[in-house]
Amino acid sequence: MRPDFLRVLLLSSACVLSACSSSSPSGPDAGTPPPVDAGTGSNGEVAPSSRNSLRFKNPEQLTAHFASALSLSPEQVCNELGQYSCATYVHPVALGGVDPYGMGLYEPLKATGATTPNVVDRMALAACSWRVSLDVTTPGEAVLFKGLELDAQGRLTNRDGAPVREAITSLYQRALLREPTEAEVGTLSKLVTQVESLGSQTPGRDWMTAACFTVLSSAESVFF
């Protein structure tokens, strides 16, 4: 008997035995439905979910989420060569979509590909760059980065001031629908110094883009 056939046979036998043992539940918990989420406790804190059923947002959902969080139109989120939608035209398959006419793919892939993180980062960076450009060039109509003044070297004049904290808070409220923790505020605030140390010619704008990108491309943002 060939070794590979023997391994398949043993594996099949194990699966059958496992199925038989699990098909006839017994004991005091038999037939008991799975526990539901605990919800909000008596102390007001939200308990962690017991379902653990995270799903990756499809191209349309991701585009709509980024657009809503940054007050952009879907067409402004990300376009390759300035005219082809990143999500629905150039990279739909990598984002869990379909491409029936170009690739003959009528059903989404069951798993994300190796390029999926790159595409998500590409979209988040493009959307954040556009939002920062709008907020800096028209400060009176700024959506996220309000009241942030830049000096002659393009640096934030008051990195520890209220506008920086308010911008970080607004990012979390818009993108993740929650308040940031003190640790998260501290991390993004320290990012100002790190960006300046890289020798950027526009450190203030680069920090805004980096802070936005950090929140928008997080797992909490791209999964639901």
Disulfide bonds with the S-S distance in Angstrom:
Cys78-Cys86 2.01
Cys128-Cys212 2.08
